Amino acid sequence: MLVWPDLLFPEFISACLFLLTFIILSVFVNAPLLNRANVSITPNPSKAPWYFLNLQELLLHMDKAWAGVLLPGIFLAFLAIIPYIDRSNEGQGVWFGTRYSARITSVTAIYSMAVTWLLVLFDAGKFERLTRFFPTCDEEQPHHWPPCLVGDTGLEGLRELQTRMRFSIGDFDWPQDWRFPLPKLGGFSELRFKNLHLWGDMNINVPAVMVEQVLPLLIIVGLALLIIYVLFRIGWVRTTRDVMIVMFTGAMASYLALTIIGSFFRGQGQELVPPTDIRVDCGTIPTPPGCP
Amino acid sequence: MAVVEEPGKPRNWQERLAIIRDRLYDRLFHNYVWRSIFRSGYPNTPRNQMLVVATNVFLHLHPTRIHRTHVKITHTYCLGGLSFFMFIVLTVTGVLLMFYYVPDVNRAWQDIAALETNVRFGLLMRNLHRWAAHGMVILVFLHMMRVFYTGAYKPPREFNWVVGVVLLFLTLLMSFTGYLLPWDQLAVWAITVGHGIGGSTPYLGDEVQQVLFGGFEIGQGALIRFYTLHVLGLPLLAAIMMAVHFWRIRRDGGLARPL
């Protein structure tokens, strides 16, 4: 078929339809304009634009460098190199061209969204009852074994492994004894590049590294490998293309789930609340008029 | 004796009308000025229709022919084209908004407030710009998903997919830089969140905050950076990348289809 008129005509029509839709939308729905910016009045919650709310949501659960910069960077880099990993021609040019791709996509999408939600709920302390099998710590004792929790409740999030869990291996008490000096790097105890502090004379806080970086990343990677392995064992995932579909779908689905959680389920102090309970507090100074 | 009709002599009012119409058409479309713009008439033959696409400065980024399956709306849902169309809408409305906006922390908010109340169609332009920006982000994401699930990144289109990922990133950046410009509570505090995220870059946190946000808090430095990137730097880069993106579609043999 010819581009003129077979393609250009539908293109023109769809452009017109979209323009009309957006003009009608713009007539009836106004773009928000709140009060003039005031550095001394912090709205609670203050939120990023919606397409970055997923990153803001991730920030609540893990190390900010990983959540805000490294993971999105890895995500974009992964997107860019997909065609260089999956070089086959199978399934090219048709929707869900390989044999099981449609069901891989739907299963992975549901799995990722469910898992994302469960993890967020866990970090909000909603599954605290499930971890009450940990004994309550006896503060009188110097060392603790088996692992116990300070206080009466179960784990209310991953970070409580650092703040409330106690155990000891030998004389090493978790968390306070698990700090080790950084090993020397090639004979250097400190390494600088101009004003960048690359490697320093300091201690590694193992519990913090575990809770903020290692465990969240292991969970992400582990859950991705799990679904790939399961789908591989039941015979749906057979080729590189299928693996790419799982990874792409999983990333996009959890991105979507995090965006929805960040947009509609985060109230004041970034508490997890139902959408109907979100109230924006515009600051401590007497509420200015026009404040949402 | 046979009746000889004089050619061009109208017999009734319909023919009179037809002659007037033809003359009008001639005056309008066959005059010196029109011919200087459009060198040929409407392309009636497939050959000429292909030539139009191949030689027109605006259309030549298209392939001249496409496969039957790609004309079906459900193959692409026009998502890529509509993303580009959003870009055009944003450029047009954005230029109009620039007439009334000064990127100064003391003026920016008042300018937007005045635009909404004092400028004819100002509110409409701002609304269009805002909603089209959100629309573009969504459309670009959907377009990427369409390309992925139709396996259209496969050889020989690998590099065009990479260009597309860059365009996705640029789209997000364009939207994000525009978010600050109204200089209201929503804008500044949203960018403050982004400022915090940028500051958490390993090793380079302070540098990122200095270079991209102009300091350790959101102020004039951030506003002028975001404004310049938003109206000039990023759209220019995006336009170049888009030209490459569309051109590569043609060079790579049109849209992907089964081998």
Interface residues (C-beta under 8 A of the other chain):
Chain A: M1 L2 V3 W4 P5 D6 L7 L8 P10 E11 S14 A15 F18 L19 F22 I23 L25 S26 V27 V29 N30 A31 P32 L33 L34 N35 R36 A37 N38 V39 I41 T42 P43 S46 K47 A48 P49 W50 Y51 F52 L55 Q56 L59 K64 A65 G68 V69 L70 L76 L79 A80 I82 P83 Y84 D86 R87 S88 N89 E90 G91 Q92 G93 V94 W95 F96 G97 T98 S101 T105 L196 H197 L198 R241 I245 F248 M252 C282 C291
Chain B: P43 P46 Q49 M50 V52 V53 L59 H62 P63 T64 R65 I66 H67 R68 T69 H70 V71 I73 H75 C78 G81 L82 F85 M86 V89 V105 W109 Q110 I112 A113 E116 L123 L124 R126 N127 L128 H129 R130 W131 A132 H134 G135 V137 M144 M145 F148 Y149 T150 G151 A152 Y153 K154 P155 R157 E158 W161 V162 V165 V166 L168 F169 L172 S175 F176 Y179 P182 W183 D184 Q185 L186 A187 V188 W189 A190 T192 V193 G194 G196 I197 G198 S200 T201 P202 Y203 L204 E217 I218 L255 A256 R257 P258 L259
